[in-house]
Amino acid sequence: MPANLPETVLFDLDGTLVDNFEAIHQCFNDVMSLMQLPGATYEQIRQAVGGSLNVTVKTLAGEENAPTATRLFREHFPSVMLKGVRTYPGCFEILKALRGQGVRTAIYTNKDDTNSKKIISHLGIDSWVDAVFGTNIHPWRKPQVEFTHYVLSTLRSEPARTVMIGDSPFDIETARLGRLSAIHCVATGSHTQEELKPYQPDSVHPGLVELQKTIFNL
């Protein structure tokens, strides 16, 4: 492995490797319609995604409606989750390039674990990552440090040799609390480059293509 490369790279999923916003938007509005509540715009959905589902739903539907809306969302999402789902430009290239250099790669997401694995299998990403860490199989959510410790211990990775790649302040806080060596962001998801820079990640890029060339020189 080249000396300039990390041992492990953790990738967020939604907004970083995969665009699943169309399905999330439809699912949320289907639930709101069922509850006879106002829906959300596509842009509101994009801006709200990044934390746990509970946080997203509470932001969009209000605290009073969140418990019911969250339950209905979880029940309904598997039936629509593949609608419009796609990888972002550079997704396969960066995963293949890192794998080719002996770097361990994993998906680290607040998306449901089972749904995450189904989506990456559908898109053909599963063969290019070493592991997937999603939610609802344990009590943690990013940015909780317990979740990061679990991920690193499972992978047998050292924080000082692990890099996080994400698209939101949740990912930045996750990397900081977990004392990871670096956090690099892409502006393909919930936040623009200008919105991410005040959180002071190690770098911000328009997308994965630029990140791969600039940070990993691959």
ABEGO torsion letter per residue (X at the ends): XBAABBABBBBBABGAABBAAAAAAAAAAAAAAAAGBBBBBAAAAAAABGBBAAAAAAAAAEAAAAAAAAAAAAAAAAAAAABGBBBBBGAAAAAAAAAAAGBBBBBBBABBAAAAAAAAAAAGAAAABABBBBBGABABBOABAAAAAAAAAAAGBBAAABBBBBABAAAAAAAAAAGBABBBBBAABABBAAAAAAAGBABBBABAAAAAAAAAGX
